[in-house]
Amino acid sequence: MIKRVEEVNVIRCVGLMKFENGEVYEGNWKGGKMNGKGTFKYTDGSSYTGDWIANERNGTGTYQDEEGGIYIGSWLDDAPNGHGNIFLII
C-alpha cells in the first residue's frame, strides 16, 4: 500500500519523489497523488511501471519482483486483475 503524499498546490505535473523509507516514484502527479504514467521503485528491489490512479496501480502495467519475475497486464485497485502474463526465472 502506498502512503498518501502530502497535498500540494499543483494540479498536474511530472516529477520525482523520494520517500523517507527509500522508495522512489517518478512520473505524473495530479492533486498531490501519483496519477497517470509512472515508475515506482520499492526498497526490496522490485518495481512497477505503468498506470496510476490516486496512488494506486490501475490500468496496464509491468511489475518486476526482486527475484526477476515479471507480471505484465491489467491492474485494478492496486492488484493484478484481468488479463496478464507472468514470466518467472527458474
MIDOSE-1310 file (N, C-alpha, C; in nm, 2 decimals, decimal comma, always signed):
residues 90
mikr	+0,08/-0,12/+0,00/+0,00/+0,00/+0,00/+0,09/+0,12/+0,00; +0,05/+0,22/-0,08/+0,13/+0,34/-0,09/+0,07/+0,44/+0,01; +0,16/+0,51/+0,08/+0,12/+0,61/+0,17/+0,08/+0,74/+0,10; -0,01/+0,81/+0,14/-0,06/+0,93/+0,08/+0,05/+1,04/+0,09
veev	+0,07/+1,10/-0,03/+0,16/+1,21/-0,04/+0,09/+1,34/+0,01; +0,16/+1,42/+0,09/+0,11/+1,55/+0,14/+0,05/+1,63/+0,02; -0,06/+1,69/+0,04/-0,13/+1,78/-0,06/-0,03/+1,89/-0,10; -0,03/+1,92/-0,22/+0,05/+2,03/-0,28/-0,04/+2,11/-0,36
nvir	+0,00/+2,23/-0,39/-0,08/+2,33/-0,46/-0,05/+2,32/-0,61; -0,03/+2,20/-0,66/-0,01/+2,17/-0,80/-0,12/+2,08/-0,85; -0,19/+2,12/-0,96/-0,30/+2,04/-1,01/-0,24/+1,92/-1,09; -0,15/+1,94/-1,18/-0,09/+1,84/-1,26/+0,06/+1,87/-1,28
cvgl	+0,14/+1,77/-1,27/+0,28/+1,79/-1,30/+0,35/+1,65/-1,32; +0,48/+1,66/-1,36/+0,56/+1,54/-1,38/+0,68/+1,56/-1,28; +0,71/+1,46/-1,20/+0,82/+1,48/-1,10/+0,86/+1,35/-1,04; +0,96/+1,37/-0,96/+1,03/+1,26/-0,88/+1,01/+1,28/-0,73
mkfe	+0,97/+1,18/-0,66/+0,95/+1,18/-0,52/+1,04/+1,07/-0,46; +1,12/+1,11/-0,36/+1,20/+1,01/-0,29/+1,14/+1,01/-0,15; +1,09/+0,89/-0,11/+1,02/+0,88/+0,02/+1,12/+0,85/+0,13; +1,09/+0,88/+0,25/+1,18/+0,86/+0,37/+1,23/+0,72/+0,38
ngev	+1,15/+0,62/+0,34/+1,18/+0,48/+0,35/+1,27/+0,43/+0,24; +1,31/+0,52/+0,14/+1,40/+0,49/+0,03/+1,33/+0,45/-0,10; +1,19/+0,44/-0,10/+1,12/+0,42/-0,22/+1,12/+0,54/-0,30; +1,11/+0,52/-0,44/+1,11/+0,64/-0,53/+1,00/+0,62/-0,63
yegn	+0,93/+0,73/-0,66/+0,83/+0,74/-0,77/+0,87/+0,85/-0,86; +0,87/+0,82/-0,99/+0,89/+0,92/-1,09/+0,78/+0,91/-1,20; +0,71/+1,02/-1,22/+0,61/+1,01/-1,32/+0,51/+1,13/-1,30; +0,39/+1,10/-1,34/+0,28/+1,21/-1,34/+0,22/+1,21/-1,20
wkgg	+0,18/+1,33/-1,17/+0,11/+1,36/-1,04/-0,02/+1,44/-1,07; -0,12/+1,43/-0,99/-0,24/+1,51/-1,01/-0,30/+1,53/-0,86; -0,31/+1,65/-0,82/-0,36/+1,68/-0,69/-0,28/+1,62/-0,58; -0,15/+1,61/-0,59/-0,06/+1,56/-0,49/-0,06/+1,41/-0,48
kmng	-0,12/+1,34/-0,58/-0,12/+1,19/-0,58/-0,06/+1,14/-0,71; +0,00/+1,02/-0,71/+0,05/+0,96/-0,83/-0,07/+0,93/-0,92; -0,06/+0,98/-1,04/-0,18/+0,97/-1,13/-0,13/+0,98/-1,27; -0,16/+0,88/-1,35/-0,11/+0,88/-1,49/+0,00/+0,78/-1,51
kgtf	+0,10/+0,80/-1,59/+0,21/+0,71/-1,61/+0,32/+0,74/-1,51; +0,38/+0,63/-1,46/+0,49/+0,64/-1,37/+0,56/+0,51/-1,33; +0,67/+0,53/-1,27/+0,75/+0,41/-1,22/+0,77/+0,43/-1,07; +0,75/+0,32/-1,00/+0,77/+0,32/-0,85/+0,87/+0,21/-0,83
kytd	+0,98/+0,25/-0,75/+1,08/+0,15/-0,72/+1,08/+0,13/-0,57; +1,05/+0,00/-0,53/+1,04/-0,04/-0,39/+1,17/-0,07/-0,33; +1,18/-0,06/-0,20/+1,31/-0,08/-0,13/+1,36/-0,23/-0,14; +1,28/-0,32/-0,17/+1,32/-0,46/-0,18/+1,38/-0,49/-0,32
gssy	+1,38/-0,39/-0,41/+1,44/-0,41/-0,54/+1,33/-0,43/-0,65; +1,21/-0,45/-0,61/+1,10/-0,47/-0,71/+1,06/-0,33/-0,76; +0,98/-0,33/-0,87/+0,94/-0,21/-0,93/+0,81/-0,23/-1,01; +0,74/-0,12/-1,03/+0,62/-0,12/-1,11/+0,62/+0,00/-1,20
tgdw	+0,60/-0,02/-1,33/+0,59/+0,08/-1,43/+0,46/+0,07/-1,50; +0,38/+0,18/-1,50/+0,25/+0,17/-1,57/+0,16/+0,28/-1,52; +0,03/+0,25/-1,53/-0,08/+0,35/-1,50/-0,11/+0,35/-1,35; -0,13/+0,48/-1,30/-0,17/+0,50/-1,16/-0,29/+0,59/-1,16
iane	-0,38/+0,56/-1,06/-0,49/+0,65/-1,03/-0,50/+0,67/-0,88; -0,48/+0,79/-0,83/-0,49/+0,82/-0,69/-0,40/+0,73/-0,60; -0,28/+0,72/-0,64/-0,18/+0,65/-0,56/-0,19/+0,50/-0,57; -0,28/+0,44/-0,66/-0,29/+0,30/-0,67/-0,26/+0,26/-0,81
rngt	-0,21/+0,14/-0,83/-0,18/+0,08/-0,96/-0,32/+0,05/-1,02; -0,35/+0,11/-1,13/-0,48/+0,09/-1,20/-0,46/+0,11/-1,35; -0,50/+0,01/-1,43/-0,49/+0,02/-1,57/-0,39/-0,09/-1,62; -0,29/-0,05/-1,70/-0,20/-0,15/-1,75/-0,06/-0,12/-1,70
gtyq	+0,01/-0,23/-1,66/+0,14/-0,20/-1,60/+0,23/-0,33/-1,59; +0,36/-0,31/-1,56/+0,45/-0,41/-1,55/+0,51/-0,41/-1,41; +0,51/-0,52/-1,34/+0,57/-0,54/-1,21/+0,68/-0,64/-1,22; +0,80/-0,60/-1,17/+0,91/-0,69/-1,16/+0,95/-0,71/-1,02
deeg	+0,95/-0,84/-0,97/+0,98/-0,86/-0,83/+1,13/-0,87/-0,81; +1,17/-0,87/-0,69/+1,31/-0,87/-0,65/+1,39/-0,98/-0,70; +1,33/-1,09/-0,75/+1,40/-1,21/-0,80/+1,40/-1,22/-0,95; +1,34/-1,11/-1,02/+1,34/-1,11/-1,16/+1,21/-1,15/-1,23
giyi	+1,11/-1,21/-1,15/+0,98/-1,25/-1,21/+0,91/-1,12/-1,25; +0,83/-1,14/-1,36/+0,76/-1,02/-1,42/+0,62/-1,05/-1,44; +0,53/-0,96/-1,41/+0,39/-0,96/-1,44/+0,36/-0,84/-1,53; +0,31/-0,87/-1,65/+0,27/-0,76/-1,74/+0,12/-0,78/-1,77
gswl	+0,04/-0,68/-1,74/-0,10/-0,69/-1,76/-0,19/-0,59/-1,69; -0,31/-0,62/-1,66/-0,41/-0,53/-1,61/-0,40/-0,53/-1,45; -0,43/-0,41/-1,40/-0,43/-0,38/-1,26/-0,56/-0,31/-1,22; -0,61/-0,34/-1,10/-0,73/-0,28/-1,05/-0,72/-0,26/-0,90
ddap	-0,73/-0,15/-0,85/-0,73/-0,12/-0,70/-0,60/-0,17/-0,64; -0,49/-0,15/-0,71/-0,35/-0,18/-0,66/-0,32/-0,33/-0,66; -0,39/-0,41/-0,74/-0,36/-0,55/-0,75/-0,38/-0,60/-0,89; -0,30/-0,70/-0,93/-0,32/-0,76/-1,07/-0,47/-0,81/-1,08
nghg	-0,52/-0,78/-1,20/-0,66/-0,81/-1,22/-0,69/-0,83/-1,37; -0,75/-0,93/-1,41/-0,79/-0,95/-1,55/-0,68/-1,02/-1,63; -0,66/-0,98/-1,75/-0,56/-1,04/-1,84/-0,42/-1,00/-1,81; -0,33/-1,09/-1,82/-0,19/-1,06/-1,79/-0,10/-1,18/-1,82
nifl	+0,03/-1,16/-1,82/+0,13/-1,27/-1,84/+0,23/-1,26/-1,73; +0,27/-1,38/-1,68/+0,37/-1,39/-1,58/+0,49/-1,46/-1,63; +0,61/-1,41/-1,61/+0,73/-1,46/-1,65/+0,82/-1,49/-1,53; +0,86/-1,61/-1,51/+0,94/-1,65/-1,39/+1,08/-1,69/-1,43
ii	+1,17/-1,66/-1,34/+1,31/-1,70/-1,35/+1,32/-1,84/-1,29; +1,36/-1,94/-1,36/+1,37/-2,08/-1,30/+1,51/-2,13/-1,32
